[in-house]
């Protein structure tokens, strides 16, 4: 694959047991962060938004 598409070497390649992510799409990269961590981050964002 890398021989056919050498430009992939300039992009991050993230792999877990069920998923492969190639590139910098923030929304898709977030799927590799555990759900409970994403939920905590979301709650912090909401709390910060409420302060404004």
Buried (B, 14 or more C-beta within 10 A) or exposed (E): EEEEEEEEEEEEEEEEEEEEBBEEEEEEEEBEEEEEEEEEEEEEEEEEEEEE
